[in-house]
């Protein structure tokens, strides 16, 4: 097995991202055995059926004999990946602190990092290495059925080290990220949350808002829906994302989002003023150049950013 490989991996939360990471690790030959730990037996059985995981563990077994206990799953793992919604991740730290092996590497895939890092540093013991993670990959679907081993190909995978991180652990995580086809980017948690508010979280709010705007048009004239063609559908595709998950993300990163909201209002006020004056071309050209610059950015695969 390659550098950064693990004999046993425990994925806590086997949904789209957790399941895809399990498949990606297997495809890259980075693990021998994957244990899926979760709350719903039905979902875990599906993950087992799809060969996303090799063994399952139920958080509340209640007499189930076909599953491992959470303690067994965590104590066997060389790598633990927390792939539940960001707000729920810290709740697993006491269980991990009590049962994880001394040489275990712990990471997460949460899209908001600050509170996760703070709680990890507060709860997890120094004998464990924790490195925050956030793969910038996904889709508007959810659930293990949509798991894809190639989901992380040519995507940015943010790593957020903290006081519990160490050089050996960082070396392993970087190797893992590169091996699944992604590009590692090292950021502190504060910077991650601030920039992701611009590039992901606020755009999701805008997409949801545009969907609500179309509904208002539809209430006035239902033919509006027929006129929402490819442009509108492209801009609002992410509004099909799970509302419960995105509400949690918005609330977790509320402080940054409210700051950006003020900047957004300034931009919209300026655009409105230019519309009234009949002079929008300059701003539209500026926006076009900014979007074209985005297409010029190339990821250096295997080298990081």
C-alpha positions in Angstrom: 0.0 0.0 0.0 1.1 3.6 -0.7 2.4 6.3 1.6 -0.5 7.7 3.6 -2.5 4.4 3.4 -4.5 3.0 6.3 -5.4 -0.6 7.3 -8.8 0.3 8.7 -10.8 3.4 8.1 -13.9 4.4 10.0 -16.3 6.8 8.1 -18.8 8.4 10.4 -21.7 9.5 8.3 -21.9 7.4 5.1 -23.7 9.8 2.8 -22.6 11.3 -0.5 -19.3 12.7 0.6 -18.5 10.0 3.2 -19.5 7.3 0.8 -17.5 8.8 -2.1 -14.4 9.2 0.1 -14.7 5.5 1.1 -14.9 4.5 -2.6 -12.0 6.8 -3.6 -9.8 5.5 -0.8 -10.5 1.9 -2.0 -9.9 2.8 -5.6 -6.6 4.4 -4.8 -5.5 1.4 -2.7 -5.3 3.5 0.5 -7.2 1.2 2.8 -7.9 -2.5 3.3 -11.2 -2.2 5.2 -13.8 0.5 5.7 -16.2 0.6 8.6 -19.3 2.8 8.2 -20.7 4.3 11.4 -24.1 6.0 11.4 -27.5 6.5 13.0 -29.7 4.8 10.4 -29.5 1.0 9.9 -31.2 1.2 6.6 -28.6 3.6 5.1 -25.8 1.5 6.5 -27.2 -1.7 5.0 -27.4 0.1 1.7 -23.7 1.2 2.0 -22.8 -2.4 2.7 -24.9 -3.7 -0.3 -23.2 -1.2 -2.6 -19.8 -2.3 -1.3 -19.1 1.3 -0.2 -18.2 -0.1 3.2 -17.1 -3.5 4.4 -18.6 -3.5 7.8 -21.1 -1.3 9.7 -21.6 0.1 13.1 -24.7 1.6 14.5 -24.6 4.6 17.0 -27.6 3.2 18.9 -27.5 -0.6 18.3 -30.3 -1.5 20.7 -29.7 -5.2 20.4 -28.6 -5.3 16.8 -26.2 -8.2 16.3 -25.2 -7.5 12.7 -23.3 -4.4 13.5 -20.3 -3.3 15.5 -20.6 -1.0 18.5 -19.4 2.6 18.0 -16.6 1.8 20.5 -15.4 -1.2 18.4 -15.6 0.8 15.2 -13.5 3.7 16.5 -11.0 1.6 18.4 -10.1 -0.4 15.3 -9.5 2.6 13.0 -6.2 4.0 11.8 -8.1 6.8 10.1 -11.4 8.3 11.3 -13.4 10.6 8.9 -16.2 12.7 10.3 -18.6 13.2 7.4 -21.8 14.3 9.2 -23.3 17.9 8.9 -20.8 20.5 10.4 -23.0 21.3 13.4 -23.1 17.6 14.5 -19.3 16.8 14.1 -18.1 18.1 17.6 -20.6 15.7 19.3 -18.4 12.8 18.2 -15.2 14.1 19.8 -15.8 12.7 23.3 -16.4 9.2 21.8 -13.3 9.4 19.7 -11.2 10.8 22.6 -12.1 7.9 24.8 -11.7 5.1 22.2 -9.4 6.0 19.4 -5.9 4.4 19.1 -2.9 6.5 20.0 -1.6 6.6 16.4 -5.1 7.3 14.9 -5.4 10.2 12.4 -8.8 12.1 12.7 -10.2 14.4 10.1 -13.5 15.8 8.9 -15.2 17.0 5.7 -17.2 19.9 7.2 -17.8 23.0 5.1 -17.5 25.3 8.1 -14.3 24.9 10.1 -13.9 27.3 13.0 -16.1 25.7 15.6 -15.0 22.2 14.6 -11.4 23.1 15.1 -12.1 24.9 18.4 -14.0 21.9 19.8 -11.4 19.4 18.5 -8.6 21.3 20.4 -10.8 21.5 23.5 -11.9 17.9 23.6 -9.5 15.6 21.8 -6.3 14.5 23.6 -2.8 15.4 22.4 -2.1 11.7 21.6 -4.4 12.0 18.6 -3.7 14.0 15.4 -6.6 16.0 14.1 -6.5 17.8 10.8 -9.6 19.5 9.5 -10.6 18.9 5.9 -13.1 20.2 3.3 -13.3 18.7 -0.1 -14.8 21.2 -2.5 -16.8 18.5 -4.3 -20.4 17.4 -4.2 -23.7 17.8 -5.9 -27.3 18.7 -5.1 -28.1 15.1 -4.3 -27.7 13.4 -1.0 -27.3 9.8 0.3 -24.9 6.9 -0.2 -26.7 5.9 -3.5 -24.9 8.8 -5.2 -21.5 7.9 -4.0 -18.8 8.2 -6.7 -15.1 7.2 -6.4 -14.2 9.9 -8.9 -16.1 12.7 -7.1 -12.8 14.4 -5.9 -10.9 14.3 -9.2 -9.4 17.7 -10.1 -11.1 19.5 -7.1 -9.6 21.5 -4.3 -9.4 19.7 -1.0 -8.8 22.2 1.9 -6.8 21.1 4.9 -7.1 23.1 8.1 -4.3 22.2 10.6 -4.6 23.1 14.3 -2.8 22.6 17.6 -3.5 18.9 17.4 -1.9 18.5 13.9 1.6 17.2 13.4 4.0 16.9 10.4 3.5 13.2 10.0 -0.2 13.5 10.0 -0.1 16.4 7.5 2.2 14.3 5.2 -0.4 11.5 5.3 -3.3 13.7 4.6 -1.6 15.5 1.7 -0.7 12.1 0.3 -4.3 10.9 0.7 -5.7 14.0 -1.0 -3.3 13.7 -4.0 -4.0 10.0 -4.3 -7.8 10.5 -4.7 -7.1 13.0 -7.5 -7.7 16.2 -5.6 -5.4 19.3 -5.0 -4.5 20.1 -1.4 -4.8 23.7 -0.2 -3.7 24.5 3.4 -5.7 27.2 5.1 -6.4 28.2 8.7 -10.0 27.8 9.8 -10.8 31.5 10.0 -9.6 32.1 6.5 -11.4 29.1 5.2 -14.8 30.1 6.6 -14.4 33.7 5.4 -13.5 32.8 1.9 -16.0 30.0 1.6 -18.7 32.4 2.6 -17.9 34.3 -0.6 -17.4 31.4 -3.0 -20.0 28.8 -1.7 -22.2 29.7 1.1 -23.5 33.1 -0.1 -24.0 31.9 -3.7 -26.2 29.2 -2.3 -28.3 31.8 -0.5 -28.6 33.7 -3.8 -29.6 30.6 -5.7 -32.3 29.8 -3.1 -33.5 33.5 -3.3 -33.7 33.4 -7.1 -35.8 30.3 -6.8 -38.2 32.2 -4.5 -38.2 35.1 -6.9 -39.4 32.7 -9.7 -42.1 31.5 -7.5 -43.4 35.0 -7.0 -43.4 35.4 -10.8 -45.2 32.1 -11.1 -47.9 33.3 -8.7 -48.6 36.2 -11.0 -48.4 34.2 -14.3 -47.6 30.5 -14.3 -46.1 30.7 -17.8 -43.0 32.2 -16.1 -41.9 28.6 -15.3 -41.9 27.8 -19.0 -39.6 30.7 -19.6 -37.0 29.6 -17.0 -34.6 28.2 -19.6 -31.0 26.9 -19.3 -29.5 30.1 -18.0 -31.9 30.2 -15.0 -31.6 26.5 -14.4 -27.8 26.7 -14.4 -27.7 29.7 -12.0 -30.2 28.0 -9.6 -29.1 24.4 -9.8 -27.6 24.4 -6.3 -31.0 25.5 -4.9 -31.9 21.9 -5.3 -29.5 21.1 -2.5 -30.9 19.7 0.9 -32.4 22.7 2.8 -31.7 21.2 6.2 -28.0 20.8 5.6 -27.7 24.3 4.1 -29.6 25.9 6.9 -27.0 24.5 9.3 -24.1 25.7 7.2 -25.6 29.2 6.9 -26.1 29.4 10.7 -22.7 28.0 11.4 -21.1 30.7 9.2 -23.6 33.5 9.9 -21.1 36.1 11.0 -19.2 36.0 7.7 -22.4 35.8 5.7 -23.9 38.9 7.2 -20.7 40.9 6.5 -20.8 39.7 2.8 -24.5 40.5 2.7 -23.6 44.2 3.2 -21.1 44.1 0.3 -23.7 42.3 -1.9 -26.3 45.1 -1.1 -23.7 47.7 -2.1 -23.2 45.9 -5.5 -26.9 45.5 -6.1 -27.6 49.2 -5.2 -24.9 50.3 -7.6 -26.3 48.0 -10.3 -29.7 49.4 -9.7 -28.4 53.0 -9.9 -26.7 52.2 -13.2 -29.8 50.6 -14.5 -31.8 53.7 -13.7 -29.2 55.9 -15.3 -28.9 53.6 -18.4 -25.2 53.1 -18.0 -24.5 49.4 -17.0 -21.9 48.4 -19.6 -18.8 49.3 -17.5 -19.8 47.2 -14.6 -21.0 44.3 -16.8 -17.6 44.3 -18.6 -15.8 44.3 -15.2 -18.0 41.3 -14.1 -17.3 39.5 -17.4 -13.5 39.9 -17.0 -13.7 38.6 -13.5 -15.6 35.5 -14.6 -13.2 34.9 -17.5 -10.3 35.1 -15.1 -11.8 32.3 -13.1 -11.6 30.0 -16.2 -7.8 30.8 -16.5 -7.0 29.4 -13.1 -5.5 25.9 -13.4 -5.0 23.5 -10.5 -1.5 22.0 -10.1 -2.5 18.4 -9.6 -0.3 16.7 -7.0 1.5 19.9 -6.0 -1.1 21.8 -4.0 -1.8 25.5 -4.2 
